[in-house]
Amino acid sequence: MTALRPHPIPRPAAARAGALNWLVSTDHKRIGLLILGTALVLFYAFGALALTIRAQLAQPDGQVLSPQAYNVIFTLHGTGMIALVVTPFALGLGVYLIPLQVGAPMIAAPRLTLLGYWLYAGGAVALIAAAVIPDGAADGWWAYTPLSDGSYSAGPGMDLWILGVFLAACGMVLLCGTVGWTILTYRAPGMTMMRIPVFAWAMLVTCLMGVISFPSLLSAMGLLGAGRIDPGLFRANAWNVLYEHLFWFYGHPVVYIMFFPFIGAVAEVLATFAGRRFFGYQGTALALLVFAALSMAVWGHHMFATGQVTNDYYSLTSILLSIPAGVEYFGLLGTIAGGRLRYTTAMLFALAFIPQFLIGGLTGIMVATPSIDYNVNDSYFVTAHFHYTLLAGSVFGFFAAVYYWFPKATGVMLSERLGRLHFILMAIGTNVTFLPMFGLGVLGMSRRVASYPANAGFTTLNLVSSIGAFILGLSMLAFAYNLYSSARRKVPAPADPWQGQTLEWAAASPPSRFNFGPRHPVPLVRSYAPLLDLREAAARQAAGPAGDGSAKEADS
């Protein structure tokens, strides 16, 4: 498949002053940074809510929050982290990086991309308002009916929650569409589909899943809205089951939307700091496509306990996901095996991603087995599994990406010393927080209780988990201080501080308005690691005839 020539570079519009230039800019880099910056601020806010939850549960009969306040905070934390933080982290990275990685001067449909950000921002305002008004939304991030219909949740909080989720989902659909279309049609000459970077493959399948699954969430919100207008709608159990089907047809693929881009980011980091090409490129690309296809067939394993799904089928499809996942893991491990590893902060986060995310994946197979799921369903075992997937996995991948691409985006280096402190505290805090939750789930602690009696046997594990959560909080303070001190020190970053392998490292740091130009042209693309090709060619030329055959260019 031949690459398509990028669209002509448009003439730059007249410059607008100050913040307005950012808020209305159609430059994909600014839009990407707006998405990532907004999501990061919300990550800190919703993380503070998590600390409040852990303070409440640190001891039996906690009195930090009333039951109603606990449920409101629980709902905002869960909804916010999924819809407003980790999903935007994933897609925001794509908005910023994909045009650079495929050698394009701009993103496809830049105004739609900007609209996607503003819909997301509007959804964030509505969701926060849904929690802070009296009788705020308190039905969990899944908003199961009939508890969320008009007869049980009569206040406006749930209406705002529906609006916020709907707007944020519309924004994510637009971002998926424009990023995916950029990969398919805006690639530089010579960049065939089998020469796009691993991160671009991960983003492509993410976007495919997004445009297929997010409309199901929009339909679910429409159905829920209808149920609030007519509370009698959900008195028939068939409508409750329909809502669950619609919600989980989105709710399970969105888990993969929230971690596929970070698998791609970790792959890029590992290859760069191992000093070698990504291992098993073609197999990994195929595995990502197979995984994305299978992801559309597993949503029913969230509904085993309803008795309304075919358990054997959904268990089988869920377990089959371990095959393409194993191929992806084999690619990650094969890349670092035998490499000359450089242990930068980005590399440390990428290496920690591998075993921690594996815990989330393996426990996912467990809860996809009906006989196990019946025992741990809706318990803290599921909470631990989910957080090992998204925090111990995706968020570690996100920070690997931040430390890796921050110099490219800002032209400034982050402190490696503070970065290592951030990593150590976060690795300790993550595992001290979430490993005890597996035990709590096995012991029978429900994930939605606001308190528990002293004789329940949950006290020690909850205390340990809460201590770990506050260590996690310290790690986030270390990262915030790193951002602050780096902005003050402004250690200049060269165009390619890490000896990266993909096209974005050929652009300036930070890149110009249209990414590449006379001073930083798009290099010749002959593989999925074009800059490594150039370094190897230069090494062969420097070595002379004796060096011929010592290194070969890869051309897939």
C-alpha positions in Angstrom: 0.0 0.0 0.0 1.6 3.3 -1.1 1.6 6.3 1.1 -0.6 9.2 0.2 0.9 12.7 -0.3 0.0 15.1 2.5 -2.4 17.9 1.8 -0.8 21.3 0.9 0.4 23.4 3.8 -2.1 26.2 4.4 -1.0 29.8 4.9 -0.8 30.7 8.5 -3.7 32.9 9.9 -3.0 36.2 11.5 -1.6 35.7 15.0 -3.9 36.1 17.9 -2.7 37.4 21.2 -2.2 35.5 24.4 -4.4 32.7 25.6 -7.0 33.2 22.8 -4.4 32.0 20.3 -4.3 28.7 22.2 -8.0 28.4 22.8 -9.0 28.8 19.1 -5.8 27.4 17.5 -6.1 24.7 14.8 -2.5 23.7 15.3 -2.7 20.0 16.4 0.2 20.5 18.8 -1.6 23.2 20.7 -4.9 21.2 20.7 -3.0 18.1 21.9 -1.4 20.1 24.7 -4.7 21.6 25.7 -6.2 18.1 25.9 -3.3 16.7 27.9 -3.0 19.8 30.2 -6.8 19.8 31.0 -6.7 16.0 31.7 -3.6 16.4 33.9 -5.3 19.1 36.0 -8.4 16.9 36.4 -6.1 13.9 37.2 -4.9 15.8 40.2 -8.4 16.9 41.2 -9.9 13.4 40.9 -6.8 11.9 42.6 -7.5 14.1 45.6 -11.0 12.6 45.7 -9.4 9.2 45.7 -7.4 10.2 48.8 -10.6 11.3 50.5 -12.1 7.9 49.8 -9.1 6.2 51.2 -9.1 8.4 54.3 -12.7 7.4 54.8 -11.9 3.7 54.5 -8.6 3.7 56.5 -10.4 2.7 59.7 -13.7 1.0 60.5 -16.8 3.2 60.7 -15.2 6.1 59.0 -16.7 9.5 59.6 -14.8 11.7 57.1 -17.7 11.6 54.7 -21.4 11.1 55.0 -22.8 8.1 52.9 -24.3 10.5 50.4 -21.1 12.5 50.0 -19.1 9.3 49.7 -21.3 8.1 46.9 -21.1 11.5 45.1 -17.3 11.5 45.3 -17.1 7.8 44.3 -19.2 8.6 41.2 -17.2 11.7 40.2 -13.8 9.9 40.8 -14.8 6.9 38.6 -16.5 8.8 35.8 -13.9 11.5 35.8 -10.9 9.3 35.7 -12.3 7.3 32.8 -14.1 9.9 30.7 -12.1 13.0 31.5 -8.6 11.8 32.3 -7.3 8.5 31.0 -9.2 8.5 27.7 -8.2 12.1 26.9 -4.6 11.2 27.9 -4.6 8.5 25.3 -6.2 10.5 22.5 -4.4 13.7 23.4 -1.1 12.0 22.8 -2.4 10.9 19.4 -3.5 14.4 18.5 -0.1 15.8 19.3 2.2 13.1 18.0 0.5 11.4 15.0 1.0 14.1 12.4 4.6 14.4 13.5 5.2 10.6 13.4 3.7 10.2 9.9 5.4 13.3 8.5 2.3 15.4 8.0 2.2 19.2 8.4 -1.2 19.2 10.2 -3.9 16.9 11.5 -6.9 16.0 9.3 -9.9 18.3 9.9 -8.2 20.5 12.4 -11.4 22.5 13.2 -13.2 19.3 14.1 -10.3 18.4 16.3 -10.6 21.7 18.1 -14.3 21.1 18.4 -13.5 17.7 20.0 -11.5 19.5 22.7 -14.3 22.0 23.5 -16.9 19.3 23.7 -14.6 17.4 26.1 -14.1 20.6 28.1 -17.8 21.2 28.2 -18.4 17.7 29.3 -15.9 18.2 32.1 -17.8 21.3 33.4 -21.1 19.5 33.3 -19.8 16.4 35.2 -18.2 18.5 37.9 -21.4 20.5 38.2 -23.3 17.2 38.5 -21.3 16.5 41.7 -21.2 19.9 43.4 -24.8 20.8 43.2 -27.2 19.6 46.0 -28.2 16.0 45.6 -25.4 15.5 43.1 -25.0 12.4 40.9 -24.3 9.4 43.2 -24.9 6.3 41.1 -21.4 5.2 40.1 -19.6 5.6 36.8 -21.9 3.0 35.2 -25.2 4.6 36.4 -27.2 1.4 36.4 -30.9 1.6 36.0 -33.4 1.8 37.6 -31.3 3.6 40.4 -30.4 6.3 38.0 -33.8 7.0 36.5 -36.2 9.7 37.5 -38.0 7.7 40.2 -34.8 7.2 42.3 -32.5 10.1 41.4 -35.0 12.9 41.0 -32.5 15.8 41.3 -30.7 17.6 38.4 -27.4 16.1 39.3 -28.0 12.9 37.3 -29.3 15.0 34.3 -26.0 17.0 34.3 -24.1 13.7 34.6 -25.8 12.4 31.5 -25.0 15.7 29.6 -21.4 15.6 30.7 -20.8 12.0 29.6 -22.6 12.7 26.3 -20.5 15.8 25.5 -17.2 14.2 26.5 -18.1 11.1 24.4 -18.9 13.3 21.4 -15.5 15.0 21.7 -13.7 11.7 21.9 -15.5 10.5 18.8 -14.3 13.5 16.9 -10.7 13.1 18.1 -10.7 9.4 17.1 -12.0 10.3 13.7 -9.4 13.0 12.9 -6.4 11.1 14.4 -7.4 7.9 12.5 -8.0 9.8 9.3 -4.6 11.5 9.6 -2.9 8.1 9.8 -4.8 6.7 6.8 -4.4 9.7 4.4 -1.8 12.2 5.5 1.3 10.1 5.6 4.6 11.4 4.1 5.8 10.0 0.8 7.4 6.6 1.3 5.5 5.9 4.5 3.4 2.9 3.7 1.1 1.3 6.3 3.8 -1.2 7.2 6.3 1.6 7.9 4.2 3.7 10.3 5.6 3.6 13.9 4.3 1.1 16.5 2.7 4.0 18.4 0.8 5.0 15.2 -0.5 1.4 14.9 -1.7 1.5 18.5 -3.4 4.8 17.8 -5.1 3.5 14.6 -6.7 0.6 16.4 -7.6 2.8 19.3 -9.4 5.2 16.9 -11.2 2.3 15.2 -12.5 1.0 18.5 -13.5 4.6 19.5 -15.6 5.3 16.4 -17.4 2.0 16.8 -17.9 1.9 20.6 -18.6 5.5 21.6 -21.9 5.7 19.7 -23.1 2.9 21.9 -22.5 5.1 24.9 -24.3 8.0 23.3 -27.3 5.6 22.7 -27.1 4.5 26.4 -27.2 8.1 27.6 -30.2 8.8 25.3 -32.0 5.8 26.8 -31.1 6.9 30.3 -32.4 10.4 29.5 -35.6 8.9 28.2 -35.9 6.9 31.5 -35.6 10.1 33.5 -38.4 11.7 31.5 -40.6 8.6 31.8 -39.5 6.6 35.0 -41.9 3.8 34.1 -39.6 2.9 31.1 -37.2 0.9 33.3 -39.9 -1.0 35.2 -39.6 -3.6 32.5 -36.4 -5.5 33.1 -35.7 -5.8 29.4 -34.9 -2.1 29.3 -32.5 -2.4 32.2 -30.7 -5.2 30.4 -30.7 -3.2 27.2 -29.0 -0.3 29.0 -26.3 -2.7 30.3 -25.6 -4.1 26.9 -25.3 -0.6 25.4 -23.2 0.7 28.2 -20.8 -2.3 28.3 -20.4 -2.4 24.5 -18.7 0.9 25.1 -17.5 0.1 28.6 -15.2 -2.7 27.7 -13.6 -1.4 24.5 -12.9 1.9 26.3 -10.6 0.0 28.6 -8.5 -0.9 25.5 -8.9 2.7 24.2 -7.3 3.8 27.5 -4.3 1.5 27.3 -3.5 0.7 23.6 -1.8 4.2 23.0 0.3 3.6 26.1 1.4 0.2 24.8 2.6 2.0 21.7 4.3 4.7 23.7 6.1 2.1 25.9 7.2 0.3 22.7 8.7 3.5 21.4 10.5 4.2 24.7 11.8 0.6 25.0 13.2 0.6 21.4 14.9 3.9 21.9 16.6 3.2 25.2 17.5 -0.4 24.2 19.2 1.0 21.1 17.5 -1.4 18.7 14.5 -1.7 16.5 11.2 -2.8 18.0 11.1 -6.6 17.9 8.4 -8.4 16.0 6.9 -5.2 14.3 4.7 -7.0 11.8 3.4 -9.5 14.4 2.6 -6.7 16.9 0.7 -4.7 14.2 -1.3 -7.8 13.4 -1.9 -8.6 17.1 -3.2 -5.1 17.7 -5.7 -5.4 14.9 -6.8 -8.9 16.1 -7.1 -7.6 19.7 -9.2 -4.6 18.5 -11.5 -6.9 16.5 -12.0 -9.3 19.5 -12.6 -6.3 21.8 -16.0 -5.9 20.2 -17.1 -9.4 21.3 -16.3 -9.5 25.0 -18.6 -6.9 26.7 -20.9 -9.5 28.1 -18.4 -10.8 30.7 -19.4 -7.7 32.7 -22.9 -9.2 32.9 -22.3 -12.8 34.0 -24.2 -12.1 37.3 -27.3 -10.9 35.4 -28.1 -14.3 34.0 -29.0 -12.5 30.7 -25.9 -13.4 28.6 -24.3 -16.6 27.2 -21.5 -17.0 29.7 -19.5 -19.6 27.8 -19.3 -17.4 24.7 -18.2 -14.3 26.5 -15.8 -16.2 28.6 -14.2 -17.8 25.5 -13.8 -14.5 23.6 -12.4 -12.8 26.7 -9.8 -15.5 27.2 -8.9 -15.5 23.5 -7.7 -11.9 24.0 -4.7 -13.4 25.8 -3.3 -14.7 22.5 -2.8 -11.3 20.7 -1.9 -9.8 24.1 0.9 -12.4 24.4 2.2 -11.4 21.0 2.4 -7.8 22.1 4.2 -8.7 25.3 6.6 -10.9 23.3 7.4 -7.8 21.2 8.1 -5.7 24.3 10.3 -8.3 25.9 12.1 -9.1 22.7 13.0 -5.5 22.2 14.8 -5.1 25.5 16.4 -8.6 25.5 20.0 -8.2 24.6 19.7 -4.4 24.2 22.1 -1.9 25.7 19.6 -0.4 28.1 19.8 3.2 29.3 17.8 3.7 32.5 16.3 7.1 32.0 13.1 8.0 33.9 11.1 7.3 30.8 12.7 3.9 30.6 12.0 3.1 34.2 8.3 3.9 33.8 8.2 1.8 30.6 9.9 -1.2 32.3 7.5 -1.0 35.3 4.6 -0.9 33.0 5.3 -4.5 31.8 4.9 -6.5 35.0 2.3 -4.2 36.6 0.1 -4.2 33.5 0.5 -8.0 33.3 -1.1 -8.3 36.8 -4.1 -6.3 35.4 -4.3 -8.5 32.3 -4.0 -11.9 34.2 -6.6 -10.9 36.8 -8.8 -9.8 33.8 -8.8 -13.4 32.6 -9.8 -14.4 36.1 -12.8 -12.2 36.3 -13.7 -13.2 32.7 -14.2 -16.8 34.1 -17.8 -17.1 35.3 -17.1 -19.3 38.3 -14.5 -16.8 39.6 -16.6 -13.8 38.7 -19.6 -15.0 40.7 -17.4 -14.8 43.8 -15.5 -11.6 43.2 -18.1 -9.6 41.2 -18.5 -6.0 42.5 -15.9 -6.6 45.1 -12.5 -4.9 45.7 -10.9 -7.6 43.7 -12.4 -5.9 40.6 -11.2 -2.6 41.9 -7.7 -3.9 42.2 -7.8 -5.5 38.7 -9.1 -2.3 37.1 -6.5 -0.1 38.8 -3.7 -2.4 37.8 -4.9 -2.1 34.3 -5.4 1.7 34.2 -3.1 3.2 36.9 -0.3 0.7 37.3 -0.5 0.1 33.5 -1.9 3.0 31.5 -0.8 5.9 33.8 2.7 4.5 34.0 2.8 4.3 30.2 1.5 7.9 30.2 4.4 9.1 32.4 6.9 7.1 30.2 5.5 9.1 27.3 5.7 12.4 29.2 9.3 12.0 30.2 10.2 10.8 26.7 8.3 13.5 24.6 8.4 16.5 27.0 11.6 17.8 25.5 10.1 17.6 22.0 6.9 19.4 23.0 8.5 22.1 25.1 12.1 22.4 24.1 12.9 22.0 27.8 14.4 19.0 29.7 12.7 17.6 32.8 14.9 16.8 35.8 16.0 13.2 35.8 16.7 13.3 39.5 13.2 14.4 40.4 11.9 12.1 37.7 13.5 9.1 39.5 12.0 10.3 42.8 8.6 10.5 41.2 9.0 6.9 39.8 10.2 5.3 43.0 7.3 6.9 45.1 4.8 6.0 42.4 5.9 2.4 42.0 5.8 1.9 45.8 2.5 3.7 46.3 0.8 1.9 43.4 1.6 -1.6 44.7 1.0 -0.8 48.4 -2.4 0.7 47.5 -3.8 -1.9 45.1 -2.2 -5.3 46.0 -4.1 -5.4 49.4 -7.4 -4.8 47.5 -7.1 -8.2 45.9 -7.2 -9.6 49.4 -10.1 -7.4 50.4 -12.1 -8.6 47.4 -11.4 -12.3 48.3 -12.5 -11.5 51.9 -15.8 -10.1 50.5 -15.5 -6.4 50.8 -17.8 -4.6 48.3 -16.4 -1.8 46.3 -19.3 0.6 47.0 -19.4 0.6 50.8 -18.8 3.9 52.6 -17.7 2.2 55.8 -17.4 -1.2 57.4 -17.6 -2.6 60.9 -14.5 -3.3 63.0 -15.3 -7.0 63.1 -15.4 -7.5 59.4 -11.7 -8.4 59.1 -11.0 -5.6 56.6 -9.1 -3.1 58.8 -5.5 -4.0 58.3 -5.6 -4.3 54.5 -7.6 -1.1 54.2 -5.1 0.8 56.4 -2.2 -0.5 54.3 -4.0 0.5 51.1 -4.7 4.0 52.4 -1.1 4.5 53.4 -0.1 3.5 49.8 -2.6 6.0 48.4 -0.9 8.8 50.2 2.5 7.7 49.0 1.0 7.9 45.5 -0.1 11.4 46.4 3.5 12.3 47.3 4.7 11.0 44.0 2.3 13.3 42.2 3.6 16.2 44.2 7.1 15.3 43.1 6.0 15.3 39.4 4.3 18.7 39.9 7.5 20.1 41.4 9.5 18.7 38.5 7.3 20.6 36.0 7.6 23.8 38.1 11.4 23.6 38.5 11.9 22.6 34.9 9.9 25.6 33.7 12.0 27.9 35.9 15.4 26.4 35.0 14.6 25.9 31.3 17.4 23.5 30.4 17.3 23.6 26.6 16.5 20.4 24.8 18.1 19.5 21.5 16.0 18.3 18.6 16.8 14.6 19.4 18.1 14.3 23.0 17.4 10.5 23.2 18.4 9.4 19.7 14.9 8.5 18.8 13.9 6.4 15.9 10.7 8.0 14.5 10.1 11.1 12.4 9.0 13.5 15.2 12.7 13.6 16.4 13.7 15.1 13.0 11.6 18.2 13.8 12.7 21.1 15.9 12.1 21.1 19.7 9.4 22.4 20.0 8.2 21.8 16.4 7.3 24.7 14.1 3.7 25.5 13.2 3.6 23.0 10.3 6.0 20.5 11.9 8.7 20.3 9.2 10.3 22.8 6.9 13.5 23.7 5.1 15.6 23.6 8.3 14.0 20.4 9.4 12.8 18.4 6.4 11.0 15.1 6.5 13.7 12.4 6.2 13.6 9.6 3.7 11.3 6.9 5.0 12.5 3.3 4.3 11.2 1.5 7.5 9.2 2.1 10.7 12.5 3.4 12.3 13.6 6.0 9.7 16.0 7.9 11.9 17.7 4.7 13.0 18.1 3.9 9.3 19.9 7.2 8.8 22.2 6.6 11.8 23.1 3.1 10.6 23.7 4.3 7.1 26.0 7.0 8.4 27.8 4.4 10.6 28.4 2.2 7.6 29.6 5.1 5.5 32.0 6.1 8.3 33.3 2.5 8.6 34.1 2.3 4.9 34.2 -0.9 2.9 35.1 -2.9 6.0 31.8 -1.9 7.6 29.6 -3.1 4.7 27.3 -5.8 5.9 27.8 -5.0 9.6 24.4 -3.3 9.8 21.5 -3.6 7.5 18.6 -1.3 7.0 15.2 -2.8 7.8 12.5 -2.3 5.2 9.2 -3.9 5.9 
